[in-house]
Amino acid sequence: MIRDLRGTGGRPQGATFLIAGLLAGLGALALWQGFALPDKGGYAGMGSGGLPKVVGAALMALSGAHVWAGLRGLGQPAPRVSPAPVLWIVAGLLAQLLLLKPLGFTLASGLLFALTAAGLGKPLRLTLPLGLVLAFAIYGVFDQILQLHLPAGWIETLVFGG
Amino acid sequence: MAMDPMILLYALIGVTLGTAVGVLPGIGPALTVALLLPVTYGLDPAGSLIMFAGIYYGGMYGGSTTSILLNTPGESASIVTALEGNKMARAGRGGPALATAAIGSFVAGLIATLALAFLAPHIVKLALIFGPREYFALMVLAFVTVSAAFGDSAIKGLTSLFVGLFLALVGIDQLTGQARLAFGVPEMLDGVEVTTLAVALFAIGEALFVAGQGAMGADKIEAVKGSVWMTRADWARSWKPWLRGTAIGFPIGAMPAGGAEIGTLLSYAAEKRLAKNPEEFGHGAIEGVAGPEAANNASAAGTLVPLLTLGLPTSATAAILLAGFQQFGLQPGPLLFVTSPQLVWGLIASLLIANVMLLVLNLPMIRLWVKLLTIPKPWLYAGILTFATLGTIGMNPSPVELAMLLVFGLMGFAMRLYGYPIAPVVVGLILGPMAESQLRRALSISQGDWTTLVSTPVSAGILFAAALALVVPMILRLRGRGEVLSRLAADED
């Protein structure tokens, strides 16, 4: 299965350098935080800033190791990804994130279900009603019976009251 | 306590759920426990913990079913089972393969849980004399073995680990109260939730990865033909591998050596070497199913040894179990055996009962579980994501939390694409703050003298072992380039 992902030409080392850049960014952030904190090390001589400095330095070193691997051509082979289904799912998660507060759990999570299943190949006219029914059922079971507090929108307020 | 009907019910729910998620591809025990944490917040602590442990055991049973019938392991500890198990199923011997896996898991679970019960008090006695520096050394050892000792690249493992440690920095420092890397966002002062990270990396990352593979061809499920019972010859060929698998898996799980898959690899290699007819390996040798399946259950029980006695998680699932204990205000470790003995021993006793339940669930009812495999992937993953986000929403319905879920989900996707291991991130997040406070406590006691870390034979020895675990695999890889893994890959068609 892993072998299928390999061998799609392109610029195979690009990802390695990108990962190296991200690691350097995180490392810089940790180092900055480590040095910015006032030292309250006390007897230990190592305060809140100690570990951020260590982690930052390690991330910088790992970033360097990635650059080295990239230059030597030991980096990641570019994997083959079909972008459309991935984007459907990301869209579903974004929709849920944005709509949860204004529209409530049923609509937001129903949409996530619908967009995910649609992205994986089922028609939207099938996935949307199913997602809404499922999300509504989940709300009923978890919020009303199991006392898990889920955000209510107009549908939930209409059915279960305010 | 273990015979209390409510506790039995929790155990039954746990093993049933565990078997189900073990069977289903894409969700494993770590994710399931992470999802259940917010839901069980208000429930009985003992019952919930028994349920979680049941999920862990059940996942090890269920994973074999998918490996054997579908050639797609349900979780990583069952990868080796697929090698011989699927060949047996294709040859119409799926029934005996499932049976030797289930009975082997039972034998191993039983012996290993008893070993846990006998071993735990001794380790607790030992652990009571441990100070901060010994704990810090143990945690360093766990970091190294989880991230760098196994897998195909030490750099990738260490990258995952330090990303986890970076995430662990976010929030208020427990010792001084100073905020770190929170950037004034109130939600980030609490730090990154273990459940949010685990759900994002495991569920969302996996769903995106599966989606990115493109066209969904239907998988070929081998039907279970004929009897699920083993013949006399099958029994004769299975019992020794079960015992050997247990003997290999338990210590590997109990040492901070990183997850159940290592034990299964070693057990497979041992059975192949010891077999009377090694030419059968690669064409469906029952020993190659019996040994690794016993090994993965034995290491699941073994993992509970450092978790319960030292509070030290050595796998992703153990890290989530630790988060489960902490949710109920319990800190696993030697003191737990003193403060709540009935909880610890109730948990261990329940595991023995859970094992019997699992044998019943997995042998006569195997055809029912196979039906789970026929759920089409779009519905399966849409359902997984809906439930995955449900846990986070139930815990904290804020857009910031969901945004973290999305960002970490994308990170999990990228990590899968480029072959970075997931478990070290989770272990780094949960163990990072514990290691930091032990280190700072040790340095406080020594007034800032770093040589205190190697000033006792125990802590120096553990740190030396950690250094070996980092360096030796690197040398091995430079010489042989991950020989074991490449040999296994060559055995597959």
Contacts between the chains, C-beta under 8 A, distances in Angstrom:
chain1	res1	chain2	res2	distance
A	2	B	419	7.5
A	5	B	417	7.3
A	15	B	418	6.3
A	19	B	159	7.8
A	19	B	418	7.1
A	23	B	159	6.7
A	23	B	163	8.0
A	26	B	163	7.1
A	26	B	166	5.4
A	29	B	181	6.7
A	30	B	166	5.8
A	30	B	169	6.5
A	30	B	181	7.3
A	33	B	169	7.3
A	33	B	180	5.6
A	33	B	181	5.3
A	37	B	178	5.7
A	37	B	180	7.1
A	38	B	178	7.8
A	40	B	176	4.9
A	40	B	178	7.2
A	41	B	448	7.5
A	42	B	444	6.7
A	43	B	443	7.7
A	43	B	444	4.6
A	43	B	447	5.3
A	43	B	448	6.6
A	44	B	440	4.8
A	44	B	441	7.7
A	44	B	443	3.8
A	44	B	444	4.2
A	44	B	448	5.9
A	45	B	443	6.2
A	45	B	447	7.7
A	45	B	448	3.1
A	46	B	439	7.3
A	46	B	440	5.6
A	46	B	443	5.4
A	46	B	448	7.4
A	47	B	176	6.1
A	47	B	178	7.9
A	48	B	173	4.2
A	48	B	175	7.2
A	48	B	176	4.9
A	48	B	178	4.4
A	48	B	180	6.2
A	50	B	440	7.3
A	51	B	165	7.7
A	51	B	169	6.5
A	51	B	432	7.8
A	51	B	436	4.9
A	51	B	439	8.0
A	52	B	169	5.5
A	52	B	180	6.3
A	52	B	181	7.5
A	55	B	162	6.0
A	55	B	165	5.0
A	55	B	166	5.4
A	55	B	169	6.3
A	58	B	158	7.6
A	58	B	162	4.9
A	58	B	165	7.8
A	59	B	162	5.4
A	59	B	163	7.8
A	59	B	166	6.6
A	62	B	155	6.6
A	62	B	158	6.2
A	62	B	159	5.0
A	62	B	162	6.2
A	65	B	155	5.1
A	66	B	155	7.3
A	66	B	159	7.7
A	69	B	155	7.1
A	76	B	418	4.8
A	76	B	419	7.5
A	79	B	417	4.7
A	79	B	418	7.1
A	81	B	212	4.1
A	81	B	417	6.8
A	82	B	211	7.8
A	82	B	212	6.1
A	82	B	213	7.3
A	82	B	214	3.7
A	82	B	215	7.8
A	83	B	212	7.6
A	85	B	211	3.7
A	85	B	212	6.8
A	85	B	214	7.2
A	86	B	208	5.3
A	86	B	211	5.2
A	86	B	212	5.0
A	86	B	413	7.3
A	88	B	211	7.3
A	89	B	204	7.9
A	89	B	207	6.1
A	89	B	208	5.8
A	89	B	211	5.6
A	89	B	385	7.2
A	90	B	208	7.5
A	90	B	406	7.2
A	90	B	410	7.4
A	92	B	385	7.3
A	93	B	204	7.1
A	93	B	385	7.6
A	93	B	389	7.5
A	93	B	402	7.5
A	93	B	405	7.3
A	93	B	406	4.9
A	93	B	409	6.9
A	94	B	406	7.0
A	96	B	389	6.2
A	96	B	402	6.7
A	97	B	399	5.5
A	97	B	402	4.2
A	97	B	403	6.1
A	97	B	406	6.5
A	98	B	399	7.4
A	100	B	393	6.8
A	100	B	397	6.5
A	100	B	399	7.0
A	100	B	402	6.8
A	101	B	397	7.8
A	101	B	399	6.7
A	105	B	393	6.7
A	109	B	386	5.5
A	109	B	389	6.6
A	109	B	390	7.1
A	109	B	393	7.7
A	112	B	382	7.8
A	112	B	385	6.0
A	112	B	386	6.1
A	112	B	389	6.5
A	113	B	382	4.5
A	113	B	383	7.2
A	113	B	385	7.2
A	113	B	386	4.8
A	114	B	382	7.6
A	116	B	207	7.0
A	116	B	378	7.5
A	116	B	381	6.0
A	116	B	382	4.1
A	116	B	385	5.2
A	116	B	386	8.0
A	117	B	378	4.2
A	117	B	379	6.1
A	117	B	381	7.6
A	117	B	382	3.9
A	118	B	378	7.8
A	119	B	211	5.9
A	119	B	378	8.0
A	120	B	210	7.8
A	120	B	211	5.9
A	120	B	216	6.2
A	120	B	377	5.9
A	120	B	378	3.7
A	120	B	381	6.0
A	120	B	382	7.3
A	121	B	215	8.0
A	121	B	216	5.6
A	121	B	378	5.4
A	122	B	376	7.8
A	122	B	378	4.5
A	122	B	379	7.4
A	127	B	378	7.5
A	127	B	382	7.0
A	131	B	382	7.0
A	131	B	386	7.6
A	134	B	383	7.5
A	134	B	386	6.6
A	135	B	386	6.6
A	138	B	386	7.0
A	138	B	387	7.8
A	138	B	390	6.3
A	142	B	39	7.3
A	142	B	390	6.8
A	142	B	394	6.7
A	146	B	39	6.4
A	147	B	42	6.5
A	148	B	38	6.9
A	148	B	39	6.1
A	148	B	394	4.1
A	149	B	394	6.7
A	149	B	397	7.3
A	150	B	390	7.7
A	150	B	393	6.0
A	150	B	394	6.1
A	150	B	397	6.9
A	151	B	393	7.0
A	151	B	397	4.7
